[in-house]
Amino acid sequence: MPLTVQPHRETLGLKDGRLLIGGEFREADETWTHHHPATGEEIGSFAVASAKDVDAAVLAARKAFDEGPWPRSRAGERIKILRRYSDLLREHADELRGLQALDNGVPLSFGQIYATSVGIAADIFDHHAGWIDKVGGQTLPPYQGGDHLAMTFREPVGVVAAILPWNAPFVLFAQKLAPALAAGCTVVVKPSEYASFCVIRMVELLIEAGLPEGVINLVTGPGNPTGEALITHPGVDKISFTGSRTVGRRIVEASAGTMKRVSLELGGKSPAIVFADAPNVGLAAMTCMGMVTMGLSGQACVAHTRALVQRDAQEEFISMAQMLAGAVTFGDPFDPAVLASPLINAKQLERVLGYIERGQEEGARLVTGGTRLDGDYASGNFVAPTIFADANNDMAIARDEIFGPVLTVVPFDDEAEAIRIANDTEYGLGAGVYTNDVRRAFRVSKALRVGMVGINGFQLEPHLPFGGYKQSGLGREGGQSAYEAYTELKTVMMPLTDEMM
């Protein structure tokens, strides 16, 4: 029988979403109706913030920054509120996972995996709360002149526009808002129109944690008009965005007029380099195929969608990847037996199917998958897990970020060739290296032009920087570097005598 998620909507008590501006929840003149990607059903609606609404939200954040208590609050007060929020996230984890399943169709089974869970979001807030009383400036010895003090201070950057994608709202909400709030900034957050309900609830919990009025503001809606009004607003001091390169370039252009600070994470075409001496070639294959098919169905920026496999290991790698592809289950995201999500919308479905067709036209061998699921799944945006073999790095399926359940296997002969192929890309987000040779593991890791490398595995951690080289973006999220990215560095000099410096 056809899928439906309507009973879960009623169980969760889903309400239509409103804007939050200056501590007040508001309606808007227009609304967005959200359709579930697994069923096509209408789930609910939320306010579409106009340019006027965005202006009001930025002005509220500006007032809270310029006049309010948050940027001037004591470290202990900020720590207390952020840690109270961490506790609230953990208390409401089941509810938030359910809302996400209604938003983007990510199954509850995947929402419990640490890297995409509410738990990692809570840990990120805990982590950044810990930096509040530890990151400061320096007192430096005089370099020349008379007796004086030379000092530096770190101060919050100001009003932050945090723009989220739909695929991993928990972790990305935390990666942007936790360091911004810890540093003393005020925020206007815009979730994706395809994952707003869980973010709306996360914002409500921030208010419950005790965040002062105007420090957090919420504007919902699509890129036009909502996102465009936010990135071009002169009252915004910093933009933090995760999403496509096209939008990232537009943000860089829009930021130039007022020299906004910018942090961008713009995706990747991450290689997994599997040498024949890997500790377990089969496990490497299952790791790569799992990243491409389980949970988000390959709709993840850091997924290792290019498998560079040494020729002697190809047969075993492809066999194990194909076996895992056959074990992936689809359906109701609230069913614990379901392991993978639909593609987010019809546009993305057509895009992925177009790449699969192009891969075959360019001469890659389709091992498995490549089709849209029908029958009970016909109303959803489901694509079968897909593997291409005998590919080369000049093919579109090896160069472009497909953002779907497609793994492209490219053979190599030796270490030098593997490094050359891995670096032959416009992206530079992440990579994996699978080998039993420790020296080779570090040698290859150093040679790769990427921001993150996993050796014989890959894991996200709250305290590690996340981000990439080249066109994968600007800046890092996670760890001390993320906290500092939401601050400005000020130099102060003061003589200690009546003599001039």
C-alpha positions as CSV (number, residue, x, y, z in Angstrom):
1,M,0.0,0.0,0.0
2,P,1.2,3.6,-0.6
3,L,3.3,5.2,2.1
4,T,1.9,7.8,4.4
5,V,3.5,9.8,7.2
6,Q,0.3,11.7,8.3
7,P,-0.2,9.7,11.5
8,H,3.3,10.7,12.7
9,R,2.4,14.4,12.0
10,E,-0.6,14.1,14.4
11,T,1.5,12.2,17.0
12,L,4.1,15.0,17.1
13,G,1.5,17.7,17.2
14,L,3.1,19.6,14.3
15,K,2.0,23.2,14.1
16,D,2.4,25.7,11.4
17,G,5.7,27.6,11.7
18,R,6.0,31.3,12.5
19,L,8.9,33.8,12.4
20,L,10.7,34.9,15.5
21,I,11.7,38.6,15.5
22,G,12.9,40.4,18.6
23,G,11.5,37.8,21.0
24,E,8.0,37.8,19.3
25,F,6.6,35.0,17.2
26,R,4.9,36.5,14.1
27,E,2.9,35.4,11.0
28,A,3.9,36.5,7.5
29,D,1.9,37.5,4.4
30,E,2.9,34.4,2.6
31,T,3.4,30.8,3.5
32,W,5.3,27.7,2.2
33,T,3.5,24.4,2.0
34,H,5.9,21.5,2.7
35,H,5.5,18.2,0.8
36,H,7.1,15.1,2.2
37,P,9.9,13.7,0.0
38,A,8.9,10.1,0.7
39,T,5.2,10.4,0.0
40,G,4.4,13.7,-1.7
41,E,1.9,14.5,1.1
42,E,1.3,18.0,2.4
43,I,2.9,18.0,5.9
44,G,2.4,21.6,7.0
45,S,3.2,25.2,6.3
46,F,5.4,27.9,7.6
47,A,5.8,31.6,7.2
48,V,7.8,33.0,4.2
49,A,9.8,36.0,5.5
50,S,9.7,38.9,3.1
51,A,12.4,41.5,2.7
52,K,10.5,43.6,5.2
53,D,10.4,40.7,7.7
54,V,14.2,40.1,7.3
55,D,14.9,43.8,7.8
56,A,13.0,43.6,11.1
57,A,14.8,40.5,12.2
58,V,18.2,42.0,11.4
59,L,17.3,45.3,13.2
60,A,16.2,43.3,16.3
61,A,19.5,41.4,16.3
62,R,21.4,44.7,15.8
63,K,19.6,46.3,18.7
64,A,20.3,43.2,20.9
65,F,24.0,43.4,20.0
66,D,24.5,47.2,20.3
67,E,22.3,47.7,23.4
68,G,21.4,44.3,24.9
69,P,23.1,42.3,27.7
70,W,24.3,39.3,25.7
71,P,27.6,40.6,24.2
72,R,28.4,42.2,27.6
73,S,27.3,39.2,29.7
74,R,29.8,37.5,32.1
75,A,31.3,34.2,30.9
76,G,29.5,32.3,33.6
77,E,26.1,33.5,32.5
78,R,26.7,32.5,28.8
79,I,28.1,29.1,29.9
80,K,25.0,28.4,32.1
81,I,22.5,29.2,29.3
82,L,24.3,27.2,26.6
83,R,24.7,24.2,28.8
84,R,21.1,24.4,29.8
85,Y,20.3,24.4,26.1
86,S,22.4,21.3,25.7
87,D,20.4,19.5,28.3
88,L,17.1,20.6,26.6
89,L,18.3,19.2,23.3
90,R,19.0,15.8,24.9
91,E,15.6,15.9,26.7
92,H,13.8,16.6,23.4
93,A,15.9,14.3,21.1
94,D,13.1,12.0,20.2
95,E,10.7,14.8,19.3
96,L,13.4,16.6,17.2
97,R,14.3,13.4,15.3
98,G,10.6,13.0,14.5
99,L,10.3,16.5,13.2
100,Q,13.4,16.0,11.0
101,A,11.8,12.8,9.6
102,L,8.8,14.9,8.7
103,D,11.0,17.6,7.2
104,N,13.5,15.7,5.0
105,G,12.6,12.1,5.3
106,V,15.8,11.0,7.1
107,P,14.9,7.8,8.9
108,L,14.9,7.7,12.7
109,S,17.4,4.9,12.5
110,F,20.0,7.3,11.0
111,G,19.0,10.2,13.3
112,Q,20.4,8.1,16.1
113,I,23.9,7.8,14.5
114,Y,26.2,10.1,16.4
115,A,27.4,12.3,13.5
116,T,23.9,13.3,12.5
117,S,22.1,13.1,15.8
118,V,20.7,15.5,18.3
119,G,23.4,14.2,20.6
120,I,26.3,15.7,18.6
121,A,24.4,19.0,18.5
122,A,24.2,19.0,22.3
123,D,27.9,18.1,22.5
124,I,28.8,21.0,20.1
125,F,27.0,23.4,22.4
126,D,28.8,21.9,25.4
127,H,32.1,22.2,23.7
128,H,31.7,25.8,22.7
129,A,30.4,26.7,26.1
130,G,33.8,25.5,27.4
131,W,35.6,28.1,25.2
132,I,33.8,31.1,26.6
133,D,36.1,31.6,29.6
134,K,39.3,30.4,27.9
135,V,39.7,32.3,24.6
136,G,41.1,35.8,25.1
137,G,43.8,38.1,23.8
138,Q,47.5,38.5,24.7
139,T,49.7,40.9,26.6
140,L,52.9,41.3,24.5
141,P,56.3,42.8,25.5
142,P,57.1,46.2,24.1
143,Y,59.0,46.0,20.8
144,Q,60.3,49.6,20.8
145,G,59.9,52.9,22.6
146,G,59.2,53.5,26.3
147,D,57.5,51.5,29.0
148,H,54.1,50.5,27.7
149,L,51.6,47.7,27.4
150,A,50.7,46.1,24.1
151,M,47.5,44.0,24.3
152,T,45.0,42.2,22.1
153,F,41.3,41.5,22.9
154,R,38.8,39.2,21.2
155,E,35.3,40.7,20.8
156,P,32.2,39.3,19.1
157,V,31.9,40.1,15.4
158,G,28.4,41.3,15.6
159,V,25.2,40.2,13.9
160,V,25.5,36.8,12.2
161,A,23.3,35.4,9.4
162,A,23.3,31.6,9.8
163,I,21.9,29.9,6.7
164,L,21.4,26.2,7.0
165,P,20.9,23.4,4.4
166,W,18.2,20.7,4.7
167,N,20.3,17.6,5.0
168,A,21.8,17.7,8.5
169,P,20.0,20.4,10.4
170,F,21.0,19.3,13.9
171,V,24.7,19.3,13.5
172,L,24.8,22.3,11.2
173,F,22.5,24.4,13.5
174,A,24.9,23.7,16.3
175,Q,28.1,24.3,14.3
176,K,27.0,27.8,13.4
177,L,25.0,29.0,16.4
178,A,27.1,27.5,19.2
179,P,30.3,29.4,18.5
180,A,28.4,32.5,17.5
181,L,26.4,32.6,20.7
182,A,29.4,31.6,22.8
183,A,31.4,34.5,21.4
184,G,28.6,37.0,22.3
185,C,27.1,37.5,18.8
186,T,23.4,37.9,18.0
187,V,22.0,35.7,15.2
188,V,19.4,35.6,12.4
189,V,19.0,32.0,11.4
190,K,17.4,30.9,8.2
191,P,16.8,27.1,7.8
192,S,16.2,25.5,4.4
193,E,12.6,25.5,3.3
194,Y,13.0,21.7,3.1
195,A,13.9,21.3,6.8
196,S,12.3,24.1,8.8
197,F,10.1,22.4,11.4
198,C,12.9,20.8,13.4
199,V,14.9,24.1,13.4
200,I,11.9,26.1,14.5
201,R,11.7,23.8,17.5
202,M,15.4,24.1,18.2
203,V,15.0,27.9,18.2
204,E,12.0,27.6,20.6
205,L,14.2,25.6,23.0
206,L,16.9,28.3,22.9
207,I,14.3,30.8,24.2
208,E,13.3,28.3,26.9
209,A,17.0,28.0,27.9
210,G,17.0,31.7,28.8
211,L,18.5,33.5,25.8
212,P,17.7,37.2,26.0
213,E,15.2,38.9,23.7
214,G,16.5,39.6,20.2
215,V,19.7,37.4,20.5
216,I,18.2,34.7,18.3
217,N,15.8,35.6,15.4
218,L,14.3,33.1,13.0
219,V,13.3,33.8,9.3
220,T,11.9,31.0,7.3
221,G,11.4,30.8,3.5
222,P,13.3,30.0,0.3
223,G,16.4,31.6,-1.1
224,N,14.3,34.2,-2.9
225,P,13.0,36.4,-1.2
226,T,14.2,35.4,2.3
227,G,17.8,34.3,1.7
228,E,18.6,37.1,-0.7
229,A,17.3,39.7,1.6
230,L,19.4,38.3,4.5
231,I,22.7,38.1,2.7
232,T,22.4,41.6,1.2
233,H,21.3,43.3,4.4
234,P,23.9,46.0,5.4
235,G,23.2,45.3,9.1
236,V,24.7,41.8,8.9
237,D,28.3,41.6,10.0
238,K,29.0,37.9,9.2
239,I,27.4,35.3,7.0
240,S,27.8,31.6,7.8
241,F,26.5,29.3,5.0
242,T,26.4,25.7,4.1
243,G,25.1,24.7,0.7
244,S,25.9,24.9,-3.0
245,R,28.8,26.6,-4.7
246,T,26.3,28.7,-6.8
247,V,24.8,30.2,-3.7
248,G,28.3,30.5,-2.1
249,R,29.5,32.6,-4.9
250,R,26.5,34.8,-4.7
251,I,27.2,35.3,-1.0
252,V,30.7,36.3,-1.7
253,E,29.5,38.9,-4.2
254,A,26.8,40.2,-1.8
255,S,29.3,40.5,1.0
256,A,31.7,42.7,-0.9
257,G,29.7,45.9,-0.5
258,T,30.0,46.0,3.3
259,M,33.0,43.7,3.7
260,K,30.9,41.1,5.6
261,R,32.9,38.3,7.2
262,V,32.1,35.0,5.5
263,S,32.3,31.3,6.4
264,L,31.3,28.9,3.6
265,E,31.1,25.2,3.3
266,L,30.2,24.4,-0.3
267,G,30.4,20.6,-0.7
268,G,32.8,18.1,-2.1
269,K,33.6,15.2,-4.4
270,S,35.6,13.4,-1.7
271,P,37.9,10.5,-2.7
272,A,38.4,7.3,-0.8
273,I,41.8,5.8,-1.7
274,V,41.7,2.1,-1.2
275,F,45.1,0.3,-1.5
276,A,45.3,-3.4,-2.0
277,D,47.0,-3.7,1.4
278,A,44.0,-2.1,3.3
279,P,43.3,-3.9,6.6
280,N,39.9,-4.9,5.2
281,V,39.0,-4.1,1.6
282,G,35.5,-5.3,2.2
283,L,35.0,-3.0,5.2
284,A,36.4,-0.1,3.2
285,A,33.8,-0.8,0.5
286,M,31.0,-1.0,2.9
287,T,32.1,2.2,4.5
288,C,32.1,4.1,1.2
289,M,28.9,2.6,0.0
290,G,27.3,3.2,3.4
291,M,28.2,6.9,3.2
292,V,26.7,7.1,-0.3
293,T,23.5,5.1,0.4
294,M,22.6,4.8,4.1
295,G,20.7,7.6,5.9
296,L,20.9,10.5,3.6
297,S,21.2,8.5,0.4
298,G,24.4,10.3,-0.6
299,Q,23.0,13.8,0.1
300,A,26.0,14.7,2.3
301,C,28.8,17.0,1.4
302,V,31.5,14.8,3.0
303,A,30.3,11.5,1.5
304,H,33.2,9.6,-0.2
305,T,31.5,9.4,-3.6
306,R,34.7,8.7,-5.5
307,A,36.3,5.3,-4.7
308,L,39.8,5.2,-6.0
309,V,40.7,1.5,-5.8
310,Q,44.0,-0.2,-6.6
311,R,43.4,-2.6,-9.4
312,D,44.2,-5.8,-7.4
313,A,41.5,-4.9,-4.9
314,Q,38.8,-3.8,-7.4
315,E,36.9,-7.1,-7.6
316,E,36.6,-7.6,-3.9
317,F,35.7,-3.9,-3.3
318,I,32.9,-3.8,-5.9
319,S,31.5,-7.2,-4.8
320,M,31.2,-6.0,-1.2
321,A,29.8,-2.6,-2.2
322,Q,27.2,-4.3,-4.3
323,M,26.2,-6.6,-1.4
324,L,25.6,-3.6,0.8
325,A,23.6,-1.8,-1.9
326,G,21.2,-4.8,-2.0
327,A,20.7,-4.5,1.8
328,V,19.5,-0.9,1.8
329,T,15.8,-0.5,2.8
330,F,13.4,2.3,2.0
331,G,10.0,3.4,3.2
332,D,8.4,5.1,6.1
333,P,11.2,7.1,7.9
334,F,9.6,6.3,11.2
335,D,10.0,2.5,10.6
336,P,13.1,1.3,12.5
337,A,13.8,-1.1,9.7
338,V,14.2,1.7,7.1
339,L,17.8,2.7,6.5
340,A,17.8,5.3,3.8
341,S,16.0,8.5,2.8
342,P,14.4,9.7,-0.4
343,L,16.0,12.5,-2.4
344,I,14.8,15.8,-1.1
345,N,12.6,16.9,-4.0
346,A,11.6,16.2,-7.6
347,K,14.3,18.5,-9.0
348,Q,17.1,16.6,-7.2
349,L,15.5,13.3,-8.3
350,E,15.7,14.4,-12.0
351,R,19.3,15.7,-11.5
352,V,20.5,12.4,-10.0
353,L,18.8,10.3,-12.7
354,G,20.4,12.6,-15.3
355,Y,23.9,11.9,-14.0
356,I,23.2,8.2,-14.0
357,E,22.2,8.4,-17.7
358,R,25.3,10.5,-18.5
359,G,27.6,8.1,-16.7
360,Q,26.4,5.3,-19.0
361,E,26.7,7.5,-22.1
362,E,30.3,8.3,-21.1
363,G,31.2,4.6,-20.9
364,A,31.2,3.8,-17.2
365,R,29.9,0.3,-16.4
366,L,26.7,0.3,-14.4
367,V,27.1,-2.4,-11.8
368,T,23.8,-2.0,-9.9
369,G,21.0,0.4,-9.4
370,G,20.4,3.4,-11.6
371,T,16.7,3.5,-11.5
372,R,13.9,5.2,-9.6
373,L,11.9,3.0,-7.3
374,D,8.3,2.3,-8.2
375,G,5.4,0.5,-6.8
376,D,4.7,1.5,-3.2
377,Y,7.5,4.0,-3.5
378,A,6.3,5.7,-6.6
379,S,5.0,8.8,-4.8
380,G,8.5,9.4,-3.3
381,N,11.8,10.6,-4.6
382,F,13.6,7.2,-4.2
383,V,16.6,6.1,-6.3
384,A,18.1,2.7,-6.0
385,P,21.7,2.6,-4.7
386,T,24.0,2.9,-7.7
387,I,27.5,1.8,-8.4
388,F,29.6,2.7,-11.5
389,A,32.8,0.8,-12.3
390,D,35.5,1.2,-15.0
391,A,35.2,4.9,-14.7
392,N,37.9,7.6,-15.2
393,N,38.3,10.9,-13.5
394,D,37.3,12.9,-16.6
395,M,33.7,11.6,-16.4
396,A,31.0,13.9,-15.0
397,I,30.1,11.2,-12.5
398,A,33.7,11.4,-11.1
399,R,33.9,15.2,-11.2
400,D,30.6,16.7,-10.2
401,E,28.9,16.5,-6.8
402,I,25.8,14.5,-7.7
403,F,24.3,14.5,-4.2
404,G,22.6,11.2,-4.5
405,P,23.2,7.4,-3.9
406,V,25.9,7.1,-6.6
407,L,29.3,5.6,-6.0
408,T,31.9,6.0,-8.8
409,V,34.8,3.5,-8.7
410,V,38.0,4.7,-10.5
411,P,41.0,2.3,-10.7
412,F,44.6,3.2,-10.0
413,D,48.0,1.4,-10.2
414,D,50.3,3.1,-7.7
415,E,50.4,5.7,-4.9
416,A,51.5,8.6,-7.1
417,E,48.6,8.0,-9.5
418,A,46.1,7.8,-6.7
419,I,47.3,11.1,-5.3
420,R,47.2,12.7,-8.7
421,I,43.6,11.5,-9.4
422,A,42.4,12.4,-5.9
423,N,43.7,16.0,-6.2
424,D,42.4,16.5,-9.8
425,T,39.1,18.2,-8.7
426,E,37.8,21.6,-8.0
427,Y,36.8,20.4,-4.5
428,G,38.8,19.7,-1.4
429,L,36.6,18.9,1.5
430,G,37.4,15.4,2.7
431,A,39.1,12.1,1.9
432,G,39.7,8.6,3.1
433,V,42.9,6.6,3.0
434,Y,42.7,2.8,3.5
435,T,46.1,1.1,3.9
436,N,48.0,-1.1,6.4
437,D,51.2,0.9,5.8
438,V,51.4,3.7,8.5
439,R,54.0,5.6,6.6
440,R,52.0,5.5,3.4
441,A,48.9,6.6,5.3
442,F,50.6,9.8,6.6
443,R,52.5,10.4,3.3
444,V,49.2,10.3,1.3
445,S,47.3,12.3,3.9
446,K,49.9,15.1,3.7
447,A,49.8,15.1,-0.1
448,L,46.0,15.4,-0.4
449,R,44.6,18.9,-0.9
450,V,41.6,18.5,1.4
451,G,40.6,19.8,4.8
452,M,39.8,16.4,6.4
453,V,41.3,13.0,6.0
454,G,40.1,9.7,7.7
455,I,42.6,6.9,7.8
456,N,40.8,3.5,7.7
457,G,37.6,5.1,8.7
458,F,35.9,8.5,9.0
459,Q,34.2,10.3,11.9
460,L,32.9,13.7,12.8
461,E,33.9,15.1,16.2
462,P,32.5,18.3,18.0
463,H,36.0,19.6,18.8
464,L,37.7,19.1,15.4
465,P,37.7,21.7,12.5
466,F,35.4,20.9,9.6
467,G,35.9,22.5,6.2
468,G,37.8,22.3,3.0
469,Y,40.3,23.5,0.5
470,K,39.7,25.1,-2.9
471,Q,36.1,25.5,-4.0
472,S,34.8,23.5,-1.0
473,G,34.6,26.8,0.9
474,L,36.2,29.3,3.2
475,G,36.9,28.9,6.9
476,R,36.3,26.1,9.4
477,E,33.5,25.0,11.7
478,G,34.2,23.1,14.9
479,G,36.9,23.6,17.6
480,Q,38.7,26.8,18.7
481,S,39.1,28.0,15.1
482,A,35.3,28.2,14.8
483,Y,34.9,30.2,18.0
484,E,37.6,32.7,16.9
485,A,35.8,33.0,13.5
486,Y,33.0,34.8,15.3
487,T,35.3,37.3,16.9
488,E,37.3,40.4,15.9
489,L,40.8,40.9,17.2
490,K,41.5,44.3,18.7
491,T,44.9,45.8,19.5
492,V,45.2,48.2,22.5
493,M,48.4,50.1,23.5
494,M,48.8,52.1,26.7
495,P,51.9,53.9,28.1
496,L,52.9,53.2,31.7
497,T,54.8,56.5,32.1
498,D,54.3,60.1,31.1
499,E,56.6,59.6,28.2
500,M,55.0,59.1,24.8
501,M,55.3,55.7,23.2
